[in-house]
Amino acid sequence: MVEGMFFTFDSAFEMWTFRVAVVALAAFLIGGVVLITRPQEEVIGHPKGLFLLFMAEMWERFSYYGMRALLIFYLVQHWLFSDSEASIIYGAYTALVYITPVVGGYLADQYIGQRKAVLFGAVLLTFGHFFMAFEGSGGQGDPMINVFWLALALIIVGSGFLKANISVIVGQLYARTDVRRDPAYTIFYMGINVGAATASIICGYLGQTYGWQYGFGLAGFGMLLGLVFFVIGKPLLLGKGEPKDPAKIKGGKEWGIYGAGLAMVALCWAAIQFQELVGTVLGAFGGALVAYVLAIVTFKMAYGSWKAAPQGPFMVYLLAAATMIVGIVLAALGTEWMVWVALGGLAVLVAVLIQQSLVKAFDERDRIFAAMFLILTSIVFWALFEQAGSSLNLFTDRHVDTQGVNASMFQSINAIYIVLLAPVFAMLWQGLARKGKEPSTPLKFGLAVIQVGLGFLVLVWGAESVGLNVPTPVIFIFLIYLLHTTGELCLSPVGLSAMNRLSPAHMASLVMGTWFFASATGNFAAGLIAAATGAEGVGEEAGKQVVLDVYSTVGWYAVGIGVAVMVVSPLIKKLMHLDTIRDDNVGDDLEGQAGAGLESMEGGVHPTTKPTA
């Protein structure tokens, strides 16, 4: 035990990690306040509104990742869910967090504007994080668990309104051709990572050491600070992010939008308690969305209209899609043999797509095929990467020699690695591009999946090399996060850009929505994988072996899938027809595209594009 000035720590390393995080957070807070209160309209070459958004986003990420670091432990240790139950709840929660930005981005674009959407989302988040601190006596029989479900629902919907829109306001502060746009997003991106890294350390330590209410309460206080900054600093936004057509929200219609947001909270409150519903919706709606996107480019766009398309193949396609979706729903509800019906529908659907590709060449359809391939690959990546907050968090707590550091504090490693490695990867890609050797997008995706798989294999090797009855050396936790972060840097930053480049302008929002549903599906699948690691009641060593067996299996599958993606990457690159599309730099980027940082949802879902001059 190490006695600090105000706190007691289990080790000197934990103490200094906590102190550094507090100092870093305080430094950015003080620095941000100084910058936005200066009399000049601009500071260090940027409008003060950028630093206002930096502060708001930093505290929002602080609250989100502070809660995320503790959530799996809260579910298992306080509400007494089994590892498997807690993992599925966690997966459903993170999946819903990725779905709601589709709605939040749409409502902001069409009705209330980005600023009001961010404000509404921040209010919901503040209440949600504070409600997390009402813990009751614990156990699933405690009525206070309903407050917990409400807190999760508020955070889910609040994230949907805030995350889909705040990065777009950053872009609106600058002219389309302003060379400061990319540096501005770099500054904003730093706020994301500072909030994420410090939250896991500070909130994680307080929650696991002194009580859940302290960790969650501090996360709520951080969100309240972000909300206060955003409200007081409204003039610094220079009128950006306001409704495009104020007439649409006159006469109480604006309050109707907020009412719809609260209805979403009620829906999520129910969904988070019935996680099978989340999986069913993801499977059915995701499958329908992909089938619809492919139908548009294969029949409507390729032939000029639905009526001009060959009706025979079109009707077979519709029947196959319907069969696939019904099969998915019934299989999810427990009718196991319907899996084969769904697969049969999928096989016929793919056959029609291949037949149409042979009958009529069409570049736009090929590009959407490439986009769908990348989307499916991303599901595999996120399903493994998102073990960090659930099964890997529990494994670290139970089976790793953490040197006296609370397990939740290790959630900060990913954000710290990103800050350190993102500039390195940016320079690497640029250097290879100048030599004409930059890997293609599908090749990067394959590398990403291989690295996430290798991360698990390295952890398994490290744990087994010292023996099951010996705590795993903490260096292997740093290694798995390192490999997962390098994998993320090969996939996440290029994902949104690829979706934009490969989708026709009028389908940009639709394709982006499909990307987000893939991310949500990956997060839900992550919960199912984490549930497979649950081994209550079999003893510590046996439980550790179960986790390592699952990690070994998914690790080898990931490496195999990644290699397969790399092998077919030349074909996927050919389908992209890069020689016939303009480069991203010509001015047709999606609004918010550059805002994608720590998470793929940070760019929002916005069909508006820059002028194509």
C-alpha positions as CSV (number, residue, x, y, z in Angstrom):
1,M,0.0,0.0,0.0
2,V,1.2,3.5,-0.9
3,E,-0.2,6.5,0.9
4,G,-0.8,9.6,-1.3
5,M,-1.8,13.1,-0.3
6,F,-5.5,12.3,-0.5
7,F,-5.7,8.7,-1.7
8,T,-4.3,5.3,-0.9
9,F,-2.8,3.2,-3.7
10,D,-1.9,-0.4,-4.1
11,S,1.4,0.4,-5.8
12,A,3.7,3.3,-6.6
13,F,3.0,2.7,-10.3
14,E,-0.7,3.1,-9.8
15,M,-0.2,6.2,-7.8
16,W,2.0,7.9,-10.4
17,T,-0.3,6.8,-13.2
18,F,-3.2,8.4,-11.4
19,R,-1.3,11.5,-10.7
20,V,-0.1,11.9,-14.3
21,A,-3.7,11.4,-15.6
22,V,-5.0,14.1,-13.1
23,V,-2.3,16.6,-14.1
24,A,-2.9,16.0,-17.8
25,L,-6.6,16.4,-17.5
26,A,-6.2,19.6,-15.4
27,A,-3.6,21.0,-17.8
28,F,-6.0,20.6,-20.8
29,L,-8.9,22.0,-18.8
30,I,-7.0,25.1,-17.7
31,G,-5.4,25.5,-21.1
32,G,-8.8,25.3,-22.8
33,V,-10.4,27.8,-20.5
34,V,-7.5,30.2,-21.1
35,L,-7.8,29.9,-24.9
36,I,-11.6,30.4,-25.1
37,T,-11.6,33.4,-22.8
38,R,-9.0,35.4,-24.6
39,P,-10.3,38.6,-26.2
40,Q,-9.0,37.7,-29.7
41,E,-11.4,36.1,-32.2
42,E,-8.8,33.5,-33.0
43,V,-6.1,31.9,-31.0
44,I,-3.0,30.0,-32.4
45,G,-4.5,30.4,-35.8
46,H,-7.9,28.8,-35.1
47,P,-11.4,30.2,-34.1
48,K,-12.1,29.9,-30.4
49,G,-15.1,27.7,-31.2
50,L,-12.7,24.9,-32.1
51,F,-11.4,24.9,-28.5
52,L,-14.9,25.1,-27.1
53,L,-15.8,21.9,-29.1
54,F,-12.5,20.4,-27.9
55,M,-13.5,21.0,-24.3
56,A,-17.0,19.7,-24.8
57,E,-15.8,16.5,-26.6
58,M,-13.0,15.9,-24.1
59,W,-15.4,15.8,-21.2
60,E,-18.0,13.8,-23.1
61,R,-15.3,11.2,-23.9
62,F,-14.1,11.4,-20.3
63,S,-17.6,10.5,-19.0
64,Y,-18.2,7.8,-21.6
65,Y,-14.9,6.0,-21.2
66,G,-14.9,6.4,-17.4
67,M,-18.2,4.6,-17.3
68,R,-17.1,2.0,-19.9
69,A,-14.0,1.1,-17.9
70,L,-16.2,0.1,-14.9
71,L,-19.3,-1.2,-16.6
72,I,-18.4,-4.9,-16.9
73,F,-17.3,-5.0,-13.3
74,Y,-20.4,-3.2,-12.2
75,L,-22.6,-5.8,-13.9
76,V,-20.7,-8.8,-12.5
77,Q,-19.8,-7.5,-9.0
78,H,-22.6,-5.2,-8.1
79,W,-25.7,-6.4,-10.0
80,L,-24.4,-10.0,-9.8
81,F,-24.9,-11.0,-13.4
82,S,-22.9,-14.0,-14.6
83,D,-19.9,-13.3,-16.9
84,S,-21.9,-14.6,-19.8
85,E,-25.0,-12.5,-19.0
86,A,-22.9,-9.4,-18.3
87,S,-21.0,-9.8,-21.6
88,I,-24.2,-10.0,-23.7
89,I,-25.6,-6.9,-21.9
90,Y,-22.4,-5.1,-22.6
91,G,-22.4,-6.1,-26.2
92,A,-26.1,-5.0,-26.6
93,Y,-25.2,-1.7,-25.0
94,T,-22.3,-0.9,-27.2
95,A,-24.2,-2.1,-30.3
96,L,-27.0,0.3,-29.5
97,V,-24.5,3.1,-29.0
98,Y,-23.4,2.6,-32.7
99,I,-27.0,2.5,-34.0
100,T,-28.4,5.7,-32.5
101,P,-26.0,8.0,-34.4
102,V,-27.8,7.1,-37.6
103,V,-31.0,8.6,-36.1
104,G,-29.2,11.5,-34.4
105,G,-27.4,12.5,-37.6
106,Y,-30.6,12.3,-39.6
107,L,-32.7,14.4,-37.2
108,A,-30.0,17.0,-37.0
109,D,-29.6,17.2,-40.8
110,Q,-33.3,17.4,-41.5
111,Y,-34.7,19.4,-38.6
112,I,-32.9,20.7,-35.5
113,G,-29.4,21.3,-36.7
114,Q,-26.1,20.0,-35.2
115,R,-25.8,22.5,-32.3
116,K,-29.2,21.7,-30.8
117,A,-28.7,18.0,-31.3
118,V,-25.4,18.1,-29.5
119,L,-27.0,20.1,-26.7
120,F,-29.9,17.7,-26.4
121,G,-27.5,14.7,-26.4
122,A,-25.3,16.3,-23.7
123,V,-28.3,16.8,-21.4
124,L,-29.3,13.2,-21.8
125,L,-25.8,12.0,-21.2
126,T,-25.4,14.1,-18.1
127,F,-28.6,12.6,-16.6
128,G,-27.5,9.1,-17.7
129,H,-24.1,9.3,-16.1
130,F,-25.4,10.7,-12.9
131,F,-28.1,8.0,-12.7
132,M,-25.3,5.4,-13.0
133,A,-24.2,6.6,-9.5
134,F,-27.5,5.5,-7.9
135,E,-26.4,1.9,-7.2
136,G,-28.8,0.8,-4.5
137,S,-28.0,-2.4,-2.5
138,G,-27.1,-4.5,-5.5
139,G,-28.3,-7.7,-6.9
140,Q,-30.9,-8.2,-9.7
141,G,-33.8,-8.2,-7.2
142,D,-33.0,-4.6,-6.2
143,P,-35.6,-2.2,-7.7
144,M,-32.8,0.3,-8.4
145,I,-31.7,-1.8,-11.3
146,N,-34.4,-0.1,-13.3
147,V,-32.6,3.2,-12.7
148,F,-29.5,1.5,-14.0
149,W,-31.3,0.4,-17.2
150,L,-32.6,4.0,-17.6
151,A,-29.1,5.3,-17.2
152,L,-27.8,3.1,-20.0
153,A,-30.7,4.1,-22.2
154,L,-30.0,7.8,-21.7
155,I,-26.3,7.3,-22.4
156,I,-27.1,5.3,-25.6
157,V,-29.5,8.0,-27.0
158,G,-27.4,10.9,-25.8
159,S,-24.4,9.5,-27.6
160,G,-26.4,9.1,-30.7
161,F,-27.3,12.8,-30.8
162,L,-23.9,14.2,-29.7
163,K,-21.4,11.9,-31.4
164,A,-23.1,12.1,-34.8
165,N,-23.0,15.9,-34.9
166,I,-20.2,17.5,-32.8
167,S,-17.5,16.7,-35.3
168,V,-19.5,18.2,-38.1
169,I,-19.7,21.6,-36.3
170,V,-15.9,21.5,-36.3
171,G,-15.9,21.4,-40.1
172,Q,-18.5,24.1,-40.3
173,L,-16.2,26.6,-38.6
174,Y,-14.0,26.6,-41.6
175,A,-14.4,27.4,-45.3
176,R,-14.5,24.4,-47.6
177,T,-11.0,25.2,-49.0
178,D,-9.5,26.3,-45.7
179,V,-6.2,24.6,-45.3
180,R,-6.7,24.7,-41.5
181,R,-9.5,22.0,-41.6
182,D,-7.2,19.0,-41.2
183,P,-5.1,20.6,-38.4
184,A,-8.4,21.6,-36.7
185,Y,-9.5,18.0,-36.7
186,T,-6.2,16.9,-35.3
187,I,-6.6,19.3,-32.4
188,F,-10.2,18.1,-31.9
189,Y,-9.0,14.5,-32.1
190,M,-6.5,15.2,-29.2
191,G,-9.5,16.1,-27.0
192,I,-11.1,12.8,-27.8
193,N,-8.0,10.9,-26.7
194,V,-7.2,13.0,-23.7
195,G,-10.7,12.4,-22.4
196,A,-10.6,8.6,-23.1
197,A,-7.1,8.0,-21.7
198,T,-7.5,10.0,-18.5
199,A,-11.1,8.7,-17.8
200,S,-10.2,5.0,-17.6
201,I,-7.4,5.8,-15.1
202,I,-9.2,8.3,-12.9
203,C,-12.7,7.0,-12.9
204,G,-11.5,3.4,-13.0
205,Y,-9.4,3.9,-9.9
206,L,-12.0,5.7,-7.9
207,G,-14.8,3.3,-8.8
208,Q,-12.9,0.1,-8.0
209,T,-11.1,1.5,-4.9
210,Y,-13.7,3.6,-3.2
211,G,-17.1,2.7,-4.6
212,W,-19.0,2.6,-7.9
213,Q,-20.8,5.9,-7.1
214,Y,-17.5,7.8,-7.0
215,G,-16.3,6.5,-10.4
216,F,-19.7,7.0,-12.1
217,G,-20.3,10.2,-10.3
218,L,-17.1,11.7,-11.5
219,A,-18.0,10.6,-15.0
220,G,-21.3,12.4,-14.7
221,F,-19.6,15.5,-13.3
222,G,-17.2,15.5,-16.3
223,M,-20.2,15.4,-18.7
224,L,-21.8,18.3,-16.8
225,L,-18.7,20.3,-17.3
226,G,-18.8,19.6,-21.0
227,L,-22.4,20.7,-21.1
228,V,-21.7,23.9,-19.2
229,F,-18.8,24.8,-21.6
230,F,-21.0,24.1,-24.6
231,V,-24.0,26.3,-23.3
232,I,-21.9,29.2,-22.2
233,G,-19.7,29.2,-25.2
234,K,-22.5,29.2,-27.8
235,P,-21.5,32.7,-29.2
236,L,-18.1,31.2,-30.1
237,L,-19.7,28.8,-32.6
238,L,-20.5,31.9,-34.8
239,G,-24.0,30.6,-35.7
240,K,-22.7,27.3,-37.1
241,G,-24.7,24.1,-36.7
242,E,-28.1,25.8,-36.7
243,P,-31.2,24.3,-38.5
244,K,-31.0,24.6,-42.3
245,D,-34.7,25.2,-42.5
246,P,-36.0,26.8,-39.3
247,A,-39.6,26.6,-40.6
248,K,-39.5,22.8,-40.2
249,I,-39.3,23.1,-36.4
250,K,-41.8,26.0,-35.8
251,G,-45.0,25.6,-33.9
252,G,-43.8,23.1,-31.3
253,K,-42.3,20.7,-33.9
254,E,-38.9,21.1,-32.3
255,W,-40.3,19.7,-29.0
256,G,-41.7,16.9,-31.1
257,I,-38.2,16.0,-32.1
258,Y,-37.1,16.0,-28.5
259,G,-40.1,13.9,-27.7
260,A,-39.0,11.4,-30.3
261,G,-35.6,11.3,-28.6
262,L,-37.2,10.5,-25.3
263,A,-39.3,7.8,-27.0
264,M,-35.9,6.3,-28.2
265,V,-34.8,6.3,-24.6
266,A,-37.9,4.2,-23.7
267,L,-37.2,1.9,-26.6
268,C,-33.6,1.4,-25.6
269,W,-34.6,0.9,-21.9
270,A,-36.6,-2.1,-23.1
271,A,-34.0,-3.3,-25.6
272,I,-31.1,-3.3,-23.2
273,Q,-33.1,-5.7,-20.9
274,F,-34.0,-8.0,-23.7
275,Q,-30.7,-8.4,-25.6
276,E,-32.1,-11.0,-28.0
277,L,-34.2,-8.2,-29.4
278,V,-31.1,-6.2,-30.2
279,G,-29.5,-9.2,-32.0
280,T,-32.7,-9.9,-34.0
281,V,-33.1,-6.3,-35.1
282,L,-29.4,-6.0,-36.1
283,G,-29.6,-9.2,-38.1
284,A,-32.9,-8.5,-39.8
285,F,-32.5,-4.8,-40.4
286,G,-28.8,-5.1,-41.3
287,G,-29.6,-7.8,-43.8
288,A,-32.5,-5.8,-45.3
289,L,-30.3,-2.7,-45.5
290,V,-27.5,-4.5,-47.4
291,A,-30.0,-6.2,-49.7
292,Y,-31.6,-2.8,-50.4
293,V,-28.3,-1.1,-51.2
294,L,-27.2,-3.9,-53.5
295,A,-30.7,-3.9,-55.2
296,I,-30.4,-0.2,-56.0
297,V,-27.0,-0.4,-57.8
298,T,-27.8,-3.8,-59.4
299,F,-31.2,-3.0,-60.8
300,K,-32.3,0.6,-60.5
301,M,-29.0,2.4,-61.3
302,A,-27.6,-0.2,-63.7
303,Y,-30.7,0.0,-65.9
304,G,-31.9,3.5,-65.2
305,S,-35.1,2.6,-63.2
306,W,-36.8,-0.2,-61.4
307,K,-39.2,-0.8,-64.3
308,A,-36.4,-1.0,-66.9
309,A,-34.6,-3.7,-64.9
310,P,-35.1,-7.4,-66.0
311,Q,-38.1,-8.4,-63.9
312,G,-37.3,-12.1,-63.7
313,P,-34.0,-11.8,-61.9
314,F,-35.4,-8.9,-59.9
315,M,-38.3,-10.9,-58.6
316,V,-36.0,-13.8,-57.7
317,Y,-33.8,-11.4,-55.9
318,L,-36.7,-10.0,-53.8
319,L,-37.9,-13.4,-52.9
320,A,-34.4,-14.5,-51.9
321,A,-33.9,-11.4,-49.8
322,A,-37.3,-11.9,-48.1
323,T,-36.4,-15.6,-47.4
324,M,-33.0,-14.6,-46.0
325,I,-34.5,-12.0,-43.6
326,V,-37.3,-14.2,-42.4
327,G,-34.8,-17.0,-41.8
328,I,-32.6,-14.6,-39.8
329,V,-35.5,-13.5,-37.6
330,L,-36.8,-17.0,-36.9
331,A,-33.3,-18.4,-36.3
332,A,-32.7,-15.5,-33.8
333,L,-35.9,-16.4,-32.0
334,G,-34.8,-20.0,-31.5
335,T,-35.8,-22.0,-34.6
336,E,-32.4,-23.4,-35.3
337,W,-33.1,-25.0,-38.7
338,M,-34.1,-21.6,-40.1
339,V,-30.4,-20.9,-40.2
340,W,-30.3,-23.1,-43.3
341,V,-33.3,-21.2,-44.8
342,A,-31.5,-17.9,-44.3
343,L,-28.3,-19.4,-45.9
344,G,-30.4,-20.7,-48.8
345,G,-31.9,-17.3,-49.4
346,L,-28.4,-15.7,-49.2
347,A,-27.0,-18.2,-51.7
348,V,-29.8,-17.4,-54.3
349,L,-29.3,-13.7,-53.7
350,V,-25.6,-13.9,-54.4
351,A,-26.3,-16.0,-57.5
352,V,-28.5,-13.3,-58.9
353,L,-25.9,-10.7,-58.2
354,I,-23.2,-12.7,-60.0
355,Q,-25.5,-13.3,-62.9
356,Q,-26.2,-9.6,-63.2
357,S,-22.5,-8.8,-63.0
358,L,-21.9,-11.2,-66.0
359,V,-24.8,-9.8,-68.0
360,K,-24.1,-6.1,-67.5
361,A,-20.9,-4.3,-66.5
362,F,-21.5,-1.4,-64.2
363,D,-18.7,0.3,-62.2
364,E,-20.9,1.8,-59.5
365,R,-22.3,-1.7,-58.7
366,D,-18.8,-3.1,-58.5
367,R,-17.8,-0.3,-56.1
368,I,-20.7,-1.1,-53.8
369,F,-19.7,-4.8,-53.9
370,A,-16.3,-3.7,-52.7
371,A,-17.8,-1.5,-50.0
372,M,-20.0,-4.4,-48.7
373,F,-16.9,-6.7,-48.6
374,L,-15.1,-4.1,-46.5
375,I,-18.2,-3.7,-44.2
376,L,-18.4,-7.5,-43.6
377,T,-14.6,-7.6,-42.9
378,S,-15.1,-4.8,-40.3
379,I,-17.6,-6.9,-38.4
380,V,-15.0,-9.5,-37.8
381,F,-12.5,-6.9,-36.6
382,W,-14.9,-5.1,-34.2
383,A,-16.2,-8.4,-32.8
384,L,-12.6,-9.2,-31.5
385,F,-11.4,-5.6,-30.9
386,E,-14.3,-4.9,-28.5
387,Q,-13.3,-7.7,-26.2
388,A,-11.3,-4.9,-24.5
389,G,-14.2,-3.6,-22.3
390,S,-15.7,-7.0,-21.5
391,S,-13.9,-10.3,-21.4
392,L,-10.4,-8.9,-21.6
393,N,-11.2,-6.5,-18.8
394,L,-12.3,-9.4,-16.6
395,F,-9.3,-11.5,-17.6
396,T,-7.0,-8.7,-16.6
397,D,-8.7,-8.4,-13.2
398,R,-8.6,-12.1,-12.4
399,H,-5.7,-13.7,-14.1
400,V,-3.0,-11.0,-14.7
401,D,-0.3,-9.7,-12.4
402,T,-1.3,-6.1,-12.7
403,Q,1.5,-4.9,-10.3
404,G,-1.1,-3.4,-8.0
405,V,-3.0,-1.4,-10.6
406,N,-6.8,-1.7,-10.9
407,A,-7.8,-3.6,-14.0
408,S,-10.1,-0.9,-15.3
409,M,-7.2,1.5,-15.6
410,F,-5.7,-0.6,-18.4
411,Q,-8.6,0.6,-20.6
412,S,-6.5,3.7,-21.1
413,I,-3.8,1.9,-23.0
414,N,-5.6,1.9,-26.4
415,A,-6.1,5.7,-26.3
416,I,-2.5,6.3,-25.3
417,Y,-1.2,4.1,-28.1
418,I,-3.4,5.9,-30.6
419,V,-1.9,9.3,-29.6
420,L,1.6,7.9,-29.9
421,L,1.1,5.8,-33.1
422,A,-1.4,7.7,-35.2
423,P,1.2,10.2,-36.5
424,V,3.6,7.4,-37.2
425,F,1.0,5.6,-39.3
426,A,0.1,8.8,-41.1
427,M,3.7,9.4,-42.1
428,L,4.1,5.7,-43.0
429,W,1.2,5.7,-45.4
430,Q,2.3,9.0,-46.9
431,G,5.8,7.8,-47.3
432,L,4.7,4.6,-49.0
433,A,2.2,6.5,-51.2
434,R,5.0,8.8,-52.5
435,K,6.9,5.6,-53.6
436,G,3.7,4.1,-55.0
437,K,3.8,1.3,-52.5
438,E,0.9,2.2,-50.1
439,P,-1.2,-0.9,-49.4
440,S,-4.7,-0.8,-50.9
441,T,-7.7,-0.3,-48.6
442,P,-8.7,-4.0,-48.6
443,L,-5.1,-5.0,-47.9
444,K,-5.1,-2.7,-44.9
445,F,-8.3,-4.3,-43.7
446,G,-6.7,-7.7,-44.0
447,L,-3.7,-6.6,-42.0
448,A,-6.0,-5.2,-39.4
449,V,-7.9,-8.5,-38.9
450,I,-4.6,-10.4,-38.8
451,Q,-3.2,-8.1,-36.1
452,V,-6.3,-8.3,-33.9
453,G,-6.0,-12.1,-34.1
454,L,-2.3,-12.1,-33.3
455,G,-3.0,-10.0,-30.2
456,F,-5.1,-12.8,-28.8
457,L,-2.5,-15.4,-29.8
458,V,0.3,-13.5,-28.1
459,L,-1.8,-13.3,-24.9
460,V,-2.5,-17.0,-25.0
461,W,1.1,-17.8,-25.5
462,G,2.2,-15.6,-22.7
463,A,-0.4,-17.0,-20.3
464,E,0.4,-20.6,-21.1
465,S,4.2,-20.1,-21.1
466,V,4.2,-19.3,-17.4
467,G,1.5,-21.8,-16.4
468,L,-2.2,-21.6,-15.6
469,N,-1.6,-21.4,-11.9
470,V,0.7,-18.4,-12.3
471,P,-0.7,-14.8,-13.0
472,T,0.0,-13.8,-16.6
473,P,2.7,-11.1,-16.8
474,V,1.3,-7.7,-17.4
475,I,3.5,-7.1,-20.4
476,F,1.2,-9.4,-22.5
477,I,-1.7,-7.0,-21.8
478,F,0.4,-4.2,-23.2
479,L,1.2,-6.3,-26.2
480,I,-2.3,-7.3,-27.0
481,Y,-3.4,-3.7,-26.8
482,L,-0.5,-2.7,-29.0
483,L,-1.4,-5.2,-31.7
484,H,-5.1,-4.3,-31.5
485,T,-4.3,-0.6,-31.8
486,T,-2.0,-1.0,-34.8
487,G,-4.8,-3.1,-36.3
488,E,-7.3,-0.3,-35.6
489,L,-5.1,2.2,-37.3
490,C,-5.1,0.0,-40.4
491,L,-8.9,-0.1,-40.5
492,S,-10.8,2.6,-38.6
493,P,-9.3,5.8,-40.1
494,V,-9.7,4.5,-43.7
495,G,-13.2,3.0,-43.2
496,L,-15.3,6.1,-43.5
497,S,-13.2,7.5,-46.3
498,A,-13.6,4.2,-48.2
499,M,-17.4,4.3,-47.7
500,N,-17.5,7.8,-49.1
501,R,-15.2,7.1,-52.1
502,L,-17.1,4.0,-53.1
503,S,-20.7,5.2,-52.8
504,P,-22.6,7.3,-55.3
505,A,-23.3,10.8,-53.9
506,H,-27.0,10.3,-53.5
507,M,-26.4,7.0,-51.6
508,A,-23.7,8.3,-49.3
509,S,-25.9,8.4,-46.2
510,L,-27.4,5.0,-46.9
511,V,-24.0,3.4,-47.3
512,M,-22.7,5.1,-44.2
513,G,-25.7,3.9,-42.3
514,T,-24.8,0.3,-43.4
515,W,-21.2,0.9,-42.1
516,F,-22.6,1.9,-38.7
517,F,-24.9,-1.1,-38.6
518,A,-21.8,-3.3,-39.3
519,S,-20.0,-1.7,-36.4
520,A,-23.1,-2.3,-34.2
521,T,-23.2,-5.9,-35.3
522,G,-19.5,-6.3,-34.5
523,N,-20.1,-5.0,-31.0
524,F,-23.0,-7.3,-30.4
525,A,-21.0,-10.2,-31.7
526,A,-18.3,-9.2,-29.3
527,G,-20.7,-9.7,-26.5
528,L,-21.5,-13.2,-27.7
529,I,-17.8,-14.1,-27.9
530,A,-17.2,-12.7,-24.5
531,A,-20.1,-14.7,-23.2
532,A,-18.4,-17.9,-24.4
533,T,-15.5,-17.1,-22.1
534,G,-17.8,-17.2,-19.0
535,A,-16.9,-20.2,-16.9
536,E,-18.5,-19.6,-13.5
537,G,-18.2,-22.3,-10.9
538,V,-15.4,-24.3,-12.5
539,G,-12.5,-23.0,-10.5
540,E,-10.0,-20.3,-11.3
541,E,-7.5,-22.3,-13.3
542,A,-10.2,-24.1,-15.3
543,G,-12.0,-20.7,-15.9
544,K,-8.7,-19.2,-17.1
545,Q,-8.3,-22.2,-19.5
546,V,-11.7,-21.6,-20.9
547,V,-10.9,-18.0,-21.7
548,L,-7.6,-18.9,-23.3
549,D,-9.2,-21.6,-25.4
550,V,-11.8,-19.1,-26.7
551,Y,-9.1,-16.5,-27.4
552,S,-6.9,-19.1,-29.2
553,T,-9.8,-20.1,-31.4
554,V,-10.9,-16.6,-32.4
555,G,-7.3,-15.6,-32.8
556,W,-6.5,-18.3,-35.3
557,Y,-9.8,-17.7,-37.1
558,A,-9.0,-14.0,-37.3
559,V,-5.5,-14.7,-38.8
560,G,-7.0,-17.1,-41.3
561,I,-9.7,-14.6,-42.3
562,G,-7.2,-11.8,-42.5
563,V,-4.9,-13.8,-44.8
564,A,-7.9,-14.6,-47.0
565,V,-8.8,-10.9,-47.2
566,M,-5.3,-10.1,-48.2
567,V,-5.3,-12.8,-50.9
568,V,-8.5,-11.5,-52.5
569,S,-7.6,-7.8,-52.0
570,P,-6.3,-7.4,-55.6
571,L,-9.8,-8.5,-56.8
572,I,-11.5,-6.1,-54.4
573,K,-9.2,-3.3,-55.4
574,K,-10.2,-4.1,-59.1
575,L,-13.9,-3.8,-58.2
576,M,-13.2,-0.4,-56.7
577,H,-12.3,1.0,-60.2
578,L,-10.0,3.6,-58.7
579,D,-8.9,4.7,-62.1
580,T,-12.4,6.0,-63.0
581,I,-13.2,7.9,-59.8
582,R,-11.9,11.2,-58.5
583,D,-9.6,11.4,-55.5
584,D,-11.1,12.4,-52.1
585,N,-9.2,15.7,-52.3
586,V,-11.4,17.1,-55.1
587,G,-13.9,18.4,-52.6
588,D,-16.6,15.7,-52.4
589,D,-15.9,14.6,-48.9
590,L,-18.8,13.8,-46.6
591,E,-19.3,16.4,-43.8
592,G,-17.7,15.1,-40.7
593,Q,-15.6,12.4,-42.5
594,A,-12.4,13.8,-41.0
595,G,-13.9,13.7,-37.6
596,A,-13.5,10.0,-37.3
597,G,-10.9,9.4,-34.6
598,L,-11.0,7.0,-31.7
599,E,-14.3,5.4,-32.9
600,S,-15.9,5.0,-36.3
601,M,-19.1,6.8,-35.3
602,E,-17.3,10.1,-34.6
603,G,-17.8,11.3,-38.2
604,G,-21.6,11.2,-37.9
605,V,-24.0,10.2,-40.7
606,H,-24.4,13.2,-43.0
607,P,-25.4,13.0,-46.6
608,T,-24.2,16.6,-47.3
609,T,-21.0,16.7,-49.4
610,K,-18.6,19.5,-50.2
611,P,-18.9,21.3,-53.5
612,T,-17.4,19.4,-56.3
613,A,-15.7,22.3,-58.0
